[in-house]
Amino acid sequence: MPPRTSTRTRVAASLTASACLLAVASPASADARPRFAPGAAGVGDRYFPLEGNGGYDVLHYDLGLDYTPSSNALKATATLSARATQNLSRFDLDLKQLKVTSVKVNGKRARFARKGQELVVTPAKGLRKGHGFTVAVAYGGDPKPVNRPDIGKYGWIRTPDGAYAVSEPDGGSSWFPSNDHPSDKATYTFRVTVPNGTQVLSNGERSPVVTKGGRSTFTWNERTPMASYLAMLAIGKYQTLTGRTKTGVPVLTGASPNRTTELKALHENTIKAIDWEETVFGKYPFRSVGGIRVGVDVDFSLETQGRPIYGFSPDMATVVHELAHQWFGDTVSVRRWPDIWLNEGFATYAEWLYDEQHGGPTAQATFDKYYNQPKSWKYYDALWNRNTAGDPGAQTMFTVPPYYRGGMTLQALRVRIGDRAFFALLKTWVAQHRNGDVSTPEFVRLAEKISHKKLDGLFRTWLYTKGKPAKW
């Protein structure tokens, strides 16, 4: 039942309605023309000021790529379906490399210019707020990886039989034009044409393969909203296995020809991990799951949506970690990159919980192990003194603090609020923010609401204060 309206409110509403009627009838209002302005060149993330773009929301990416592994030649068209969130005179897309040959907006040629990583698009006429539009970018070239000091190469990486693409945090724009920030999720279609005998694995579910003139086109559809950094491709001569989890989720795992000895264990461990994680975190959030072991070794694996990419031989802890991200990072994504602990701390803590519930050390024992390490421990300074878990730095996001100190934050919270509230919090957090994006203050508020305890001091100590905590 709605609350009773006071006399003052009714009078104000009446006056407002009268004013609106006058405005509609006013000749000046009838003659008004919308004012158009450029969209911002970034979404305001202080770690990545130019990532993402203002003025529109992408709804769907249709990526048509023609790729020849032997020459690494890529010819592509990316068609983005979007909705304007302001009256746009022009807008930006993120594209770090490759050559653009044409841009069309709503089927009509648009002017474009390159400015660093920004592809600046000026349509033939302004785009009105709330209206949908399409932008098609024809581009291509020789895609190359990009680099970060904390993880090394990422983006488009060649393998002995093809290539794969992994994009966290800002590598999506190294191989397709995008609104390259996790705050703008969209659905995806990947249509990738390769020489016969080569396979393509990607996010989502695969349509029938079409073969013509010595080339095969693989189509994959990710129908659940996905952040651009979670988009992936794996191109090569993969061997695959299929199956289902206990709750019926389809499973597809793959391995490169030189890594097939790892395939069976990866497939079985994927199913084991999902079966367990559904009991702790709630229903698996996507339509299918799996994993891909690529043919070259790199220093990291990545939780690409639904089907993680493994850059080294994954043990059970790694599989648990990357699949925990399907809940913490993929369906529930960070709104701004400084909150990366909401991804990595949770996935790290999932490893500790798995050990605890499968005959290994308790999460508290793991917490104690790290807390009691001597100053001579090689990660001591990085964990306690160099950066904080809640603000690890743009170039050191994937170092010790968000992972270990993030996990320790969750164990400290668990001890404070008790198991019943803690495990209810994990499931509620995912259920409330499924397919959305979040911030640390939102998690703190939910933890306080569920536990009926004031927790800002605990989070401030563990996430934002340097030094080894003595009390919290």
VMD Tcl script that draws the C-alpha trace (Angstrom):
set ca {
  {0.00 0.00 0.00}
  {1.45 3.42 -0.92}
  {2.00 5.95 1.88}
  {-0.69 8.55 2.42}
  {0.03 11.77 0.49}
  {0.15 14.91 2.57}
  {-1.76 18.07 1.61}
  {1.54 19.85 0.93}
  {2.67 17.05 -1.41}
  {-0.66 17.07 -3.27}
  {-0.46 20.84 -3.77}
  {3.14 20.63 -4.98}
  {2.22 17.83 -7.40}
  {-0.68 19.90 -8.73}
  {1.56 22.91 -9.30}
  {4.16 20.71 -11.01}
  {1.53 19.21 -13.30}
  {0.28 22.69 -14.21}
  {3.80 23.83 -14.99}
  {4.30 20.79 -17.23}
  {1.10 21.58 -19.15}
  {2.25 25.16 -19.67}
  {5.62 23.93 -20.90}
  {4.02 21.58 -23.43}
  {1.83 24.38 -24.74}
  {4.67 26.90 -24.97}
  {5.75 27.77 -28.54}
  {9.35 28.15 -27.34}
  {9.29 24.55 -26.06}
  {7.83 23.28 -29.31}
  {10.61 24.96 -31.31}
  {13.41 23.71 -29.02}
  {16.09 21.60 -30.66}
  {18.12 19.03 -28.75}
  {21.67 19.99 -27.93}
  {24.27 17.41 -28.87}
  {27.65 17.03 -27.18}
  {30.62 14.62 -27.42}
  {30.67 11.57 -25.19}
  {33.47 11.36 -22.65}
  {36.70 9.59 -23.61}
  {36.62 7.50 -20.40}
  {34.27 6.38 -17.64}
  {36.21 7.94 -14.76}
  {38.23 4.95 -13.59}
  {41.36 6.48 -12.04}
  {43.43 3.37 -12.83}
  {42.48 3.49 -16.52}
  {41.30 7.04 -17.32}
  {40.71 6.35 -21.02}
  {39.15 2.91 -20.72}
  {35.45 2.80 -21.42}
  {33.60 5.73 -22.91}
  {30.77 8.03 -21.97}
  {27.47 8.74 -23.69}
  {26.30 5.26 -24.61}
  {25.70 1.73 -23.36}
  {26.65 -1.24 -25.55}
  {23.98 -3.93 -25.66}
  {25.56 -6.44 -28.06}
  {28.81 -7.05 -29.94}
  {28.79 -8.98 -33.22}
  {32.42 -9.73 -34.07}
  {33.12 -11.14 -37.50}
  {36.78 -12.13 -37.77}
  {38.65 -13.81 -40.59}
  {41.99 -15.12 -39.34}
  {44.91 -16.95 -40.96}
  {47.21 -18.45 -38.31}
  {50.24 -18.89 -40.58}
  {50.50 -15.16 -41.26}
  {48.65 -13.83 -38.18}
  {46.53 -11.81 -40.61}
  {43.22 -10.58 -39.20}
  {40.41 -9.01 -41.22}
  {37.38 -8.09 -39.15}
  {34.14 -6.18 -38.78}
  {32.80 -5.35 -35.35}
  {29.15 -4.31 -35.18}
  {28.05 -2.83 -31.88}
  {24.39 -2.36 -30.98}
  {24.13 0.42 -28.41}
  {21.83 2.92 -26.74}
  {22.71 6.60 -26.35}
  {22.66 7.80 -22.74}
  {22.97 11.45 -23.79}
  {22.46 13.46 -26.96}
  {25.67 12.56 -28.79}
  {27.43 14.62 -31.42}
  {30.27 12.11 -31.45}
  {31.55 9.22 -29.35}
  {34.68 7.18 -28.74}
  {35.48 3.49 -28.99}
  {38.59 1.92 -27.45}
  {40.97 0.38 -30.00}
  {44.66 0.22 -29.14}
  {46.03 -1.11 -32.42}
  {45.07 -2.41 -35.89}
  {44.02 -0.33 -38.90}
  {40.47 0.96 -39.33}
  {39.25 1.19 -42.92}
  {35.66 2.35 -42.46}
  {33.04 3.19 -39.85}
  {29.28 3.26 -40.32}
  {26.66 4.47 -37.86}
  {23.12 3.23 -38.52}
  {24.30 2.05 -41.93}
  {25.67 5.42 -43.01}
  {29.33 6.33 -43.34}
  {30.71 8.22 -40.38}
  {33.86 10.28 -39.98}
  {36.49 8.79 -37.70}
  {39.89 9.67 -36.30}
  {42.50 7.86 -34.20}
  {43.76 9.53 -31.03}
  {45.97 7.15 -29.06}
  {43.76 4.26 -28.01}
  {40.62 6.25 -28.86}
  {38.70 5.74 -32.08}
  {36.67 8.96 -32.32}
  {33.47 8.52 -34.36}
  {31.38 11.40 -35.69}
  {28.07 10.21 -37.18}
  {26.34 12.00 -40.04}
  {23.82 13.38 -37.57}
  {23.51 13.48 -33.80}
  {22.29 10.49 -31.81}
  {19.42 11.22 -29.47}
  {19.40 10.16 -25.83}
  {17.52 6.93 -25.23}
  {17.62 5.88 -28.88}
  {19.34 2.75 -30.11}
  {22.02 2.85 -32.78}
  {24.54 0.57 -34.47}
  {28.17 1.23 -35.28}
  {30.08 -1.04 -37.66}
  {33.87 -0.83 -37.74}
  {35.88 -2.54 -40.50}
  {39.45 -3.09 -39.39}
  {42.36 -5.51 -39.50}
  {46.08 -6.09 -39.49}
  {48.60 -8.03 -37.48}
  {47.32 -8.22 -33.87}
  {50.00 -8.22 -31.20}
  {49.99 -8.75 -27.44}
  {50.19 -5.90 -24.97}
  {52.20 -5.92 -21.74}
  {51.88 -5.14 -18.05}
  {54.61 -5.32 -15.38}
  {52.55 -7.57 -13.10}
  {51.41 -10.26 -15.57}
  {53.48 -9.79 -18.72}
  {51.90 -10.45 -22.13}
  {48.16 -10.52 -22.67}
  {45.75 -9.68 -25.47}
  {46.33 -11.54 -28.75}
  {48.98 -14.25 -28.26}
  {50.19 -16.61 -30.97}
  {50.56 -20.35 -30.40}
  {52.21 -23.11 -32.47}
  {48.89 -23.89 -34.18}
  {47.01 -20.58 -33.97}
  {46.40 -17.91 -31.35}
  {44.38 -17.10 -28.28}
  {43.06 -13.83 -26.86}
  {42.78 -12.96 -23.16}
  {42.10 -9.42 -22.14}
  {42.17 -8.57 -18.42}
  {42.26 -5.75 -17.60}
  {42.31 -3.63 -20.78}
  {43.29 -5.98 -23.59}
  {39.88 -6.33 -25.23}
  {40.54 -3.11 -27.12}
  {43.76 -4.60 -28.50}
  {41.75 -6.89 -30.81}
  {38.25 -5.42 -31.16}
  {36.78 -1.91 -30.88}
  {34.83 -1.72 -27.64}
  {33.63 0.14 -24.62}
  {36.47 -1.57 -22.81}
  {35.47 -1.35 -19.16}
  {33.66 -3.83 -16.87}
  {30.99 -1.28 -16.01}
  {29.47 -1.75 -19.48}
  {28.49 -5.38 -20.01}
  {26.94 -6.69 -23.21}
  {26.08 -9.93 -24.97}
  {28.38 -11.24 -27.72}
  {28.39 -13.11 -31.00}
  {31.76 -14.34 -32.29}
  {31.86 -15.43 -35.96}
  {35.41 -16.55 -36.70}
  {36.52 -17.89 -40.08}
  {39.72 -19.95 -40.23}
  {41.35 -22.48 -42.58}
  {39.76 -25.93 -42.59}
  {41.23 -28.17 -39.91}
  {41.53 -25.33 -37.41}
  {39.03 -24.98 -34.57}
  {37.75 -21.96 -32.67}
  {36.67 -22.06 -29.03}
  {35.08 -19.08 -27.31}
  {32.59 -17.91 -24.70}
  {29.04 -19.19 -24.64}
  {27.51 -21.82 -26.86}
  {28.52 -22.93 -30.36}
  {26.31 -23.00 -33.45}
  {26.87 -25.49 -36.29}
  {30.11 -24.94 -38.20}
  {29.80 -23.72 -41.81}
  {32.52 -24.81 -44.26}
  {33.02 -23.21 -47.67}
  {35.94 -22.79 -50.04}
  {38.57 -24.31 -47.76}
  {37.59 -22.23 -44.74}
  {35.33 -22.88 -41.76}
  {33.25 -20.37 -39.82}
  {32.67 -21.01 -36.13}
  {29.90 -19.06 -34.40}
  {29.70 -18.71 -30.63}
  {27.00 -16.81 -28.74}
  {27.39 -15.52 -25.19}
  {23.82 -14.60 -24.27}
  {24.56 -13.53 -20.71}
  {25.98 -10.01 -20.28}
  {29.78 -10.06 -20.19}
  {32.53 -7.54 -19.48}
  {34.85 -6.93 -22.43}
  {37.92 -8.20 -20.56}
  {36.27 -11.63 -20.24}
  {35.83 -12.10 -24.00}
  {38.19 -14.75 -25.36}
  {39.13 -16.75 -28.42}
  {41.20 -19.91 -28.69}
  {42.16 -20.77 -32.27}
  {44.01 -23.99 -33.07}
  {43.75 -27.74 -33.47}
  {42.07 -28.40 -30.12}
  {40.99 -31.72 -28.69}
  {37.82 -31.43 -26.61}
  {35.75 -33.31 -24.04}
  {32.10 -32.73 -23.15}
  {29.95 -33.61 -20.15}
  {27.60 -32.17 -17.53}
  {27.75 -31.12 -13.91}
  {25.47 -32.62 -11.25}
  {22.90 -29.89 -11.88}
  {23.01 -30.40 -15.65}
  {25.26 -27.53 -16.75}
  {26.91 -28.46 -20.09}
  {30.70 -28.73 -19.86}
  {33.18 -28.33 -22.73}
  {36.91 -28.41 -22.10}
  {39.70 -28.25 -24.65}
  {43.45 -28.60 -24.92}
  {46.01 -27.81 -27.60}
  {47.67 -30.79 -29.32}
  {50.82 -30.38 -27.23}
  {48.81 -30.27 -23.97}
  {46.32 -33.13 -24.46}
  {47.78 -35.15 -21.58}
  {46.28 -32.52 -19.27}
  {42.79 -32.59 -20.78}
  {41.15 -35.41 -18.81}
  {42.20 -34.01 -15.42}
  {41.12 -30.50 -16.39}
  {37.72 -31.76 -17.51}
  {37.12 -33.81 -14.36}
  {38.39 -31.11 -12.00}
  {36.17 -28.53 -13.70}
  {33.11 -30.63 -12.94}
  {34.24 -31.26 -9.35}
  {34.87 -27.58 -8.76}
  {31.51 -26.43 -10.12}
  {29.63 -29.13 -8.19}
  {31.21 -27.88 -4.96}
  {31.03 -24.16 -5.71}
  {27.30 -24.32 -6.42}
  {26.77 -25.57 -2.85}
  {28.73 -22.64 -1.40}
  {28.04 -19.70 -3.74}
  {24.66 -20.57 -5.25}
  {23.49 -21.59 -8.70}
  {26.11 -21.42 -11.44}
  {25.43 -18.12 -13.24}
  {25.94 -19.04 -16.92}
  {24.58 -21.49 -19.48}
  {27.71 -23.61 -19.91}
  {31.15 -24.07 -18.38}
  {34.52 -25.54 -19.21}
  {38.17 -24.62 -19.60}
  {40.86 -24.35 -22.25}
  {44.52 -25.29 -21.90}
  {46.42 -23.32 -24.53}
  {49.55 -24.47 -26.30}
  {52.05 -22.01 -24.84}
  {52.94 -21.45 -21.21}
  {52.45 -17.98 -19.75}
  {52.53 -16.71 -16.16}
  {48.79 -16.54 -15.59}
  {45.42 -18.14 -16.21}
  {42.27 -16.09 -16.68}
  {38.64 -16.49 -15.68}
  {37.23 -15.81 -19.16}
  {33.47 -16.07 -18.82}
  {32.16 -19.61 -18.71}
  {35.38 -21.16 -20.00}
  {38.63 -20.07 -18.32}
  {41.90 -20.00 -20.23}
  {44.78 -21.81 -18.52}
  {48.27 -20.56 -19.35}
  {49.99 -23.30 -17.35}
  {49.14 -26.81 -16.21}
  {46.32 -26.17 -13.70}
  {46.17 -27.94 -10.38}
  {42.89 -28.23 -8.50}
  {43.47 -24.97 -6.61}
  {43.86 -23.07 -9.88}
  {40.68 -24.58 -11.32}
  {38.76 -23.73 -8.14}
  {40.13 -20.18 -8.26}
  {39.27 -19.46 -11.90}
  {35.83 -21.02 -11.64}
  {35.04 -19.16 -8.41}
  {35.52 -16.04 -10.51}
  {32.43 -17.02 -12.49}
  {30.53 -15.82 -9.43}
  {33.03 -13.24 -8.13}
  {34.29 -11.16 -11.03}
  {32.27 -12.42 -13.98}
  {28.57 -12.29 -13.10}
  {29.35 -9.82 -10.27}
  {31.96 -7.45 -11.68}
  {33.87 -4.52 -10.24}
  {32.53 -1.10 -11.19}
  {36.04 0.40 -10.91}
  {39.38 -1.42 -11.06}
  {40.72 -0.32 -7.62}
  {38.14 -2.73 -6.13}
  {39.86 -5.73 -7.77}
  {40.06 -7.47 -4.37}
  {36.34 -8.21 -4.81}
  {37.45 -10.51 -7.63}
  {40.80 -11.85 -6.51}
  {40.31 -11.95 -2.74}
  {37.11 -13.95 -3.15}
  {38.61 -16.40 -5.64}
  {41.65 -16.88 -3.38}
  {39.39 -17.49 -0.40}
  {37.50 -20.08 -2.47}
  {40.76 -22.07 -2.67}
  {41.06 -21.95 1.14}
  {37.45 -23.04 1.60}
  {37.88 -25.92 -0.84}
  {40.89 -27.15 1.13}
  {38.98 -26.80 4.39}
  {36.07 -28.88 3.10}
  {38.19 -31.51 1.37}
  {40.55 -32.70 4.07}
  {43.11 -29.91 3.86}
  {43.98 -27.08 6.25}
  {41.17 -24.87 7.50}
  {40.81 -21.36 6.14}
  {41.87 -20.12 9.57}
  {45.04 -22.23 9.40}
  {45.83 -20.72 6.00}
  {45.17 -17.23 7.39}
  {47.52 -17.99 10.29}
  {50.21 -19.28 7.94}
  {50.37 -15.98 6.07}
  {49.88 -13.82 9.15}
  {52.76 -15.51 10.98}
  {55.31 -15.45 8.18}
  {58.61 -13.85 9.32}
  {59.91 -10.60 7.87}
  {62.42 -12.64 5.87}
  {59.56 -14.14 3.80}
  {59.96 -12.92 0.22}
  {56.37 -11.61 0.03}
  {56.28 -10.01 3.49}
  {56.82 -6.43 2.38}
  {54.50 -6.79 -0.62}
  {51.71 -8.19 1.55}
  {51.87 -5.69 4.39}
  {53.74 -2.55 3.40}
  {53.94 -1.90 -0.34}
  {50.31 -1.53 -1.40}
  {46.89 -2.11 0.11}
  {44.38 -4.74 -0.95}
  {41.67 -2.14 -1.47}
  {43.82 0.14 -3.63}
  {46.70 -1.94 -5.04}
  {47.78 0.43 -7.83}
  {47.09 0.48 -11.55}
  {50.26 -1.39 -12.51}
  {50.26 -3.78 -9.54}
  {46.66 -4.97 -9.48}
  {47.66 -8.59 -9.93}
  {50.17 -8.84 -7.11}
  {49.97 -10.21 -3.56}
  {47.69 -7.72 -1.70}
  {44.34 -8.18 -3.50}
  {44.79 -11.96 -3.47}
  {46.21 -12.94 -0.08}
  {45.25 -9.92 1.96}
  {41.88 -9.94 0.21}
  {41.39 -13.54 1.27}
  {42.53 -12.75 4.80}
  {39.98 -9.93 4.92}
  {37.23 -12.46 4.26}
  {38.52 -14.84 6.94}
  {38.69 -11.98 9.45}
  {35.11 -11.12 8.50}
  {34.00 -14.73 8.86}
  {35.41 -14.92 12.37}
  {33.76 -11.63 13.32}
  {30.24 -12.39 12.04}
  {30.13 -16.19 12.30}
  {29.65 -18.91 9.71}
  {25.88 -18.61 9.36}
  {25.97 -14.93 8.45}
  {29.17 -15.26 6.40}
  {27.95 -17.98 4.07}
  {24.56 -16.29 3.74}
  {26.46 -13.14 2.75}
  {28.34 -14.90 -0.06}
  {25.16 -16.22 -1.66}
  {23.18 -13.01 -1.12}
  {25.95 -10.88 -2.63}
  {25.86 -12.89 -5.85}
  {22.07 -13.15 -5.98}
  {21.56 -9.41 -5.53}
  {24.16 -8.34 -8.10}
  {23.96 -11.06 -10.75}
  {24.98 -9.66 -14.18}
  {25.80 -6.33 -12.54}
  {28.74 -4.36 -11.16}
  {29.64 -3.50 -7.59}
  {31.87 -1.56 -5.22}
  {33.49 -2.26 -1.86}
  {31.14 0.06 0.08}
  {28.20 -1.98 -1.21}
  {29.76 -5.16 0.12}
  {30.43 -3.57 3.50}
  {26.83 -2.37 3.75}
  {25.46 -5.81 2.91}
  {27.79 -7.49 5.41}
  {26.61 -5.11 8.12}
  {22.97 -5.63 7.20}
  {23.19 -9.43 7.32}
  {25.37 -9.62 10.44}
  {23.83 -6.70 12.38}
  {27.38 -5.63 13.23}
  {29.35 -2.48 12.50}
  {32.26 -3.53 10.31}
  {33.80 -0.40 8.81}
  {36.81 -0.61 11.14}
  {37.57 -4.19 10.11}
  {37.43 -3.39 6.41}
  {39.41 -0.16 6.81}
  {42.18 -2.03 8.64}
  {42.43 -4.95 6.24}
  {41.79 -3.21 2.93}
  {43.07 0.36 3.21}
  {45.73 0.48 5.94}
  {49.36 -0.41 5.30}
  {51.22 -2.50 7.83}
  {50.47 -5.81 9.45}
  {47.22 -5.46 11.44}
  {47.61 -5.92 15.19}
  {43.88 -5.66 15.94}
  {40.68 -5.21 14.04}
}
mol new
graphics top color blue
foreach p $ca { graphics top sphere $p radius 0.5 }
foreach p [lrange $ca 0 end-1] q [lrange $ca 1 end] { graphics top cylinder $p $q radius 0.2 }
display resetview
